Amino acid sequence: MATTPAARRGTAVPVHRVRAAINGFASRSPSRFAILVFTLLILIFTLLFSLPIASVKQTVTPLADALFTAVSVICVTGLSTVDMATHWSVFGHLLVYLGVQIGAVGVLTMASILGLVISRRLGLRAKLMAASDSNPLRIHAGPVAEGQAVRLGEVGKLLTTVALSMVVIEGLVALLLLPRMLIAGMSFGSALWESLYYSAMAFTNTGFAPNAEGLTPFKEDFWFLGALMIGVFLGAIGFPVILAIASNLRKKRRRWSIHVKLTLLTSVILLVAGAVMYIVLEFDNPKTFGNLDAGHTVFQSFFLSTMARSGGFSTIDISDLHGSSLLVTDMLMFIGGGSASTAGGIKVTTLAVLFLAAFAEARGVESMDAFRRRIPIDVLRLSVAVALWGATIVAVSTIVLTQMTKAPLDHVLFDVISAFATCGLSTGLTASLPDPGVYVMAATMFCGRVGTVTLAAALAQSQRKQLYQNPEERPLVG
C-alpha cells in the first residue's frame, strides 16, 4: 500500500519538531548544550567500554573503570585506572582512538563540522555554536570584543582548519614516527597502527600509549620524542592560532591578532622556563636526569616541559621527581595550553592577561596594554573567574581525595591538577584509587575539559538585567 503525502508529512512533523527544539536549545545556551552532549557521549562510551568485546579477556569491565576511561578519552586527559595497552582489545583501542578525536576538537565544533558536511552550508546558529567553542566570551549575551579570536565570518574557515589540521598534522607526525618503529624491528602493520595512534595522542594532547612498554624503547630517541613534541605543541596552541598562521602564510602583508601573539609568546616563555627549572632541579637526581650527559638532560627537560603543559607522555617515572619539580609541573599543568586547543588548564592567555593586569597596577596605569592594543576590563574579569573557579575545583577535589586515600598531599595535588588540566601525567595514585575516588577524579576531568566558564554559565543565566546599582564603597585589598 503506497504511503500518501499526508502520511509522510505526519511522520516528518515530529522529527522536524525535535530538530527545531534541539536547534533552539543549542542557540539559546551553547554552554548547556555542550555539557549535555559531553555527558551523552561519556555515557555512550561508558556503555561501549563495558562491553566484553572491548576488553582482551572478553569480560565486562567494571563500571568505575569503564566510566573513568570514557571520561578520560572524551576529555582527552590520558589518566587511566587500568593498563590501557593490555586491558583493551582491538575494538577497545579503536574506541579510544575515535573518542579522543571527537573530544579534542570540542563538541560544538564537531557538531558544526557534521552539519556543514551534511547540509553543505553553515547557518547562523552553527556559526554561533562553533564561535562559542573558540571564544569563551561568546557564552555571554551582548556584544563581543572586536578583537575576538575568531569572528563569525571566519567560522567556516575555522571548521575547515580544524578538520584539515587534524588530518594533516596527525598524518605528518605519523610519517615521522613510522621509520623509527620500522627500524626498531616492528612489522609494517604494527608500526603503521602505532604511528597513527601515537600521532593522534600527541596532537590531541592525550598521552595514551598503545604498547605495554610505552615510550621506554624510544626514551633516548631524539627523532621519535621530537616528533611527539611537535604534535603536542601544535595541538596545544589552539585552532584559532593555526587558522591565523595558515591565513597569513599566503599573504604578503601579515597581521597577527593580539590573541595569536599572546598565545605564542606565553607558550614559548613557559616552555623555556619549564625546561630551565627541570635542568636546575633534576640534574643531580639519579632517578631522573642525574645519570644523563648535558645534551640528554637539556633535551629531556624540554620534553618534560612540553608534556607537562598537557601532553601526558613521559620517559621517566613521575613519582621519582623531587618535590620541587612536582610543584613546577603542577604550575605548568594548571596553566595548560592555548584557548580552543586540545590542551586543558586555565589557558596561557588567561595567565598573560592576569600578569598584564598586575603590571598595569604596578605601573599605576588604568588600562592593560599589549602589542599596542588595549585589553578591555571584561576580559580581565573572565580571566579572574577562570583562574578562581579552576583553583576552587582543584582545592575541593584535593581535600576530598586526601581525606579519602590518606596519600601524600603532593601526590594527590599532582594527580588532581593533571585531571583538571586534562594532562595525563600521574604519580601512580590514580591507578590505585578506590571506586569513590575514581568518580571524584572523573568529575574533576569533566569540569576541567568542559571549562570553568562554560560550566558556570550553564549553571546560571549568562546575562541578568540589573535595574539598579548599589552605592560604591572601596574595601581594603592587599
N, C-alpha and C positions, 0 to 999 in steps of 0.2 A: 504494500500500500504506500503510495507516494506521500511524502511529507509536504503539507501545504505551507505557503509563505507565512501565514499567520502563526502556524505552529513553530516554524523556525524562528520567527520574531519573538514568540513567547519564551523559547528556550534561551535566546540570546539576551533577553532583558535582564535576568538575574546575573548573568556573567558581566554584563555592562555595568550593572549597579555595583557589583563587588569591585570591579576595576575602578569605577569612579570613586567609591568610598576609600579605596587604598590610595589613589592619587591625591584625594582631598586631604587625607590624614598625613601623607608624606609632605605635601606642600605646606600644611599648617604648622607642622612640628617635625622638621627633619631630624632633630636630635632624638626625639622619642621614637621615630621610625627607625633610626639607626640602631638604637638599643633593642627594639623589638626584633629586627631582622638578625642582629647578632645573636640574640637569645635563641631564636628559632634555629639558626644554623648550628649553634652549640648543641641544642637538643637533638637535632638530626644526626650530627656526627657522633654524639654520645651513643645513640642507638646503634649506629653503624660500627663503632669501635667495640661495642659489647657483643657483637655477633661472633659466633665461633669461627667463621671464615676469616675474621680479621686477625686472629692470633695463630702463631705457629703450632701450638698444641691443640688447636681446633676446640678450645673450650671457651666458655663465656668469661669475658674479662669483668672483674668486679666493678660495680657502679662507680665507686670513688676513682678508680684508675681510668675508667673509660671517660668519665666526665672531665677529670683533670687533663687528660690527653686532648680531648676535644677543645677545651678552653685554651690550652697551650698552643694548639695548632691554629685555631681560628684567630687567636690574639697574637700569633707569630711570636711566642715567648721563647720556647726552647727548653723550658723546665719539664721534668718528667718524673713520674713515680714508678715507672717500670723501665727496663732496659729497652730503649727504642729500637736498637738494632736487632735484638734477638727475640723480643716478645711478639712483634707484629709480623704477620705473613706478608706475602706479596700484595695481597688486597689491602692489608693494613697500611703498608708503605705507600701505596697509591692514594689512599685516603689522606695520609699526611701530606703528600706532595700536592694534591689538589686543594686541600684545606688551607695551606699556607699561601697559595696563590690567591685564593679568594680573600683571606684575611688581610693580606699585605696591602692591597690597593684601597681598602676601605669599602664597606658595604654599599654606601650611597654611590660611590664612583662605579663600582661593579654593576649596580642596578642601572645606572645611566648608560654604561657601555652596552649592556644587553639590550636596553631599549633602543639605542642607536643602531645596533646591528639588526634588530627585528623590524623596526619601523623605518629605518633609513633616514630618520630625521630626529632632531633634538629639540623638544619643546621647552617652553619657559620653565615648567615645573622640574624637568630633568636637569636643566641648567642650574636652577636654584639648589637642587639636591647635591649635584656634584660640587658646586661652589661652596656649599656648607661643609663638604669633606675637605676642601682645600684651604678654607679660611674660617677659623673659629668665629671671627667677627660676624659672619653671616647668620649665626644662630640667633642673633639679637634682631628684633624688629627695628625698622627705621633705616636711615642712610648708613652706608658703609664707607669707610675712608677711601679716598680716591686712589691711594697708594696700595690698595689691597693686593694680595699675592696673585690672584687670578680674577680678571674681570669676566662678567657674564659672556661677553662676546668672544672670549678666549676659551670658554669651557669645552667647546668642541675640539679645539686643538689640544687641550689638556687631556681629554679622554683618549685621543689618538696617541698622544705622547705616552700615557700610562701603558696602553696596550703594546705599543711598539718597543718602549724601553724595556719592558719585562721580557719580551721575546728576544730582542737584540742583545741586551746586556747579559741575560742569563745564558744565551747561546754563545756569546764570545767568551764568557768565563768558563763555560763547559769546554770549549775548544782549547783553552789554555790548560785546563786540568787533564784532559784526555791523554795527551802524550806522556805525562808523568805517571799516570796509572798504568799505561801500557808498558812503560819502562820498568815499573815495579813488578811486572810479571802477571798482571791480571788479563783475563780473556777480554776480547773486544766487547762482547755483550755486557759483561760486568763493569768494565771500565766506562762504557758509554752511559749505563744507568747511573753509576755512582757519580760521574761527572755532572750529569744533569741534576741529580739530587743535591750534590754539594753546591752547585751554582745557584739553584733555587733557594737553598737555605742561607746562602751568603747574601743574595740580593734582597730577600725578604727579611733579613736580619733575624733569622730564627735560630740557627745553630745546631740543628739535629744532624747526626751522622748516621749514614746507612750501614756502616760496618762496625763490628764489635770493638775493634781497636781504636776507632775514632781517628784523631789526627796523629797518633803515635807513629805510624810508618812514615809520616811526612813532616815530623816536627822540626827537622833541620833542613827541609827543602824550601829554599827561598822562593823558587818559582811557584810552587804549589800554594804556599802560605800567602805570597804576594798577590796571586790571583784572587784568593778569598778576600783579602783586604780591599782590593779594588771593588769587588762585588758589594761588600758591606758598606763601603764609603759611598758608592753611587746610590745604593738603596737608602742610605741614611740622610742624604742631603735634601730629599723631597722631590716629588714630581713637578711642582711649580718651578723649582730651580732647574731641573732637567729641561723643562719646556723653554725656559728663558735662554739657557745655553744653546739648545738646538735652534731656536729662532734667531739668536744673534750671530751664530756662526755663518749664516747666509747673508748677513748684512755688512755693508762697508762701514757704516757708522753705527756702532754698537752702544746701546743704552741699557744699563743694568739698574733694576729697581733696588730700593733700599733693603727689601726682603732678601734678595739674592746676595747682596754684599754682606749683610749681617750674618746670613747663614754660612756662607763660605768662609768668611774671616773668622767667625767664632769657632767653627768646626776645626779649622786648621790650628788655631791657637790651643784649643783643648786637646787636639791630637798630639801636638808637640809637647805641651805642658805635661800631659799624662805620661808620655814616654820618658821625659826627663825625670819625673818623680819616681817612676819604676826603676830607672837606672840607679838613681841615688839610693833608693830604699832597699833594692833587692840584689845589688851587685855582690854582696857578701853572704847571701843566703844560699847555702849548699843545696837546699831542696828545690830551688827555682833557677836562678841565673848565676849562682856562685861558682859553678864549675865551667862556665862558658867563657870563651875569649871575648874580647871587646866588641868585635863585629857582630857576633851572635847575640851578645847582650843587648846591643843597640837595636838590632832587628826584632828580637823577641819582645823588647819593651814597646816598640811601635806596634807590633802585632797585638799585644795585650791592650794597649791604649785604644786601638781601633775596635777591638771586640768588646771592651768594657762600655762602649757607648751604645751598645745594643746588639752587637754581632753574635755573641754567645759561644763562639768557638774558643777553645783553649788548648794549649800544648803542655800545660802544667796542671798540677792538682791545686785548685784554688785554695783549699784549706791549708796548703803549705806556705802561703804568703804571710809576711809579717802583718801584725795588726795594723800598722800604719798604712801598708799597701792596701789592705782590705778597706780602710776608710777612704783612701783616694779612689778606689774602684767604686765605692758607694756613691761618691760625689759624681763621678763620671756617668754612672748608670742613671742616677736621678736626673741629670741634665738631659741625657739621651741625644737624639738627632734633630733633624730639621722638621718643620711643620709639614703636614701632608706627606710624610715619608713612611717607609716601612719600619722605622725605628720608633721607640717609645720615649718615656721620660717627659719632663715638662717642656722640652724643646730648647734648642740653642738660642732662638730668637727671644724666648721668654727671659732667659738669663741675660742676654745682651740688653734688652730694654730695662731690666732691673738695675744693671750696672750703669747704664746711661742716666737713669733717674738719680742714682746715688752720686754720680759725678756732677750732674747738674746742680744738685743740692749742695755739694761741697764747694762748687764754684760760686754759689749764690745766685744762679740764673734761674729764671722761671720755666723756660722751655727746654725740652730734650731735643738735642740736635745730633744728627749723624749723617756724614757724607752730604753736608749742605742741605739737609732735609729736616723738617721739624716733625717729631712724632707726637700725635695727639694724646691727650690725657686718658682717653678711653682705652687705648692700647696698654697703658701702664696699669690701669685698673684690672684689665683682663689678665695681665701678666702676674699681678699680685694674687689674684684669685686662683689662677692655675697653680702657682707655687704653694700657696697656703692649703688648698684642697689636697694637693699631692702629698705635702708633708703630713697632713692630718690622716690621710688613708694609710700612709706608711707607719705612722706612730700607733694608730689603733691596731693594725694588724700585728705589729711587732710586740705590743703589750700582750695581746691575746695569745700569740704563739709562744712567747717566752713563758707565760704562766702555764700554758698547756704542756709544753715539752721540757721545761726547766733546762733548756740548752743554753750555751754561752750567748750573751747578748750580741757580740759581734757577728756570730754566725747567723743568728736569727735575723738581725737587721740586714745583713748582706742578702740573704735569700728573699726577704720581703721586698727590698728595693729592686732586686733583679726581677721579681714577679711584677711589681708595679710598673717598672720601666720596660717590661717585655724584653729583657736582655737574654736570660737563659743561663748565665753563669751560676754556679752553685757550690757551696762548701760541702755538699753531701747531705745537708739537713732535709731538703725537700723529699728525697727518696725514702727517708726513714720516718716521715710524719704519720701519725695515726689518722684515721679517716676524718675526724672533725678538723684536724689541722689542714688536711688536703682541701677541704671545702673552703676554709679561710683563705688559703693561697689562691684557689681558683677565683674567688670573689675579688681578691686583690689584682690578679691578672686582668679580669674583666674590667674593673674600674680603670686600670691603667691604660688599656687599649681603647676603650670607648672614649676616654678622655674626661678629665675632671670638669672641664667647662661644658661639654656635651651632657654629661651626667647631671650637673647642677641645673642646666637649662631644661632638661627633661623633667626634673622633679619640681620645677617652679615655672611660672609664666615668664616668658622671655622679656616681656615689657609690661609694666603696670602704669596706669595713668596716675600721676601724682598731682592731686588737686591743690595741695598747699605745701609750703616749706616751713620747717621749724626754725626758730631763731638760731643764729650761728654763734657757736662758742668753741674756743680752741682748747683742747686738753693738752697737758704736758706730755711730750714724747721724747724718748731718749734719756 
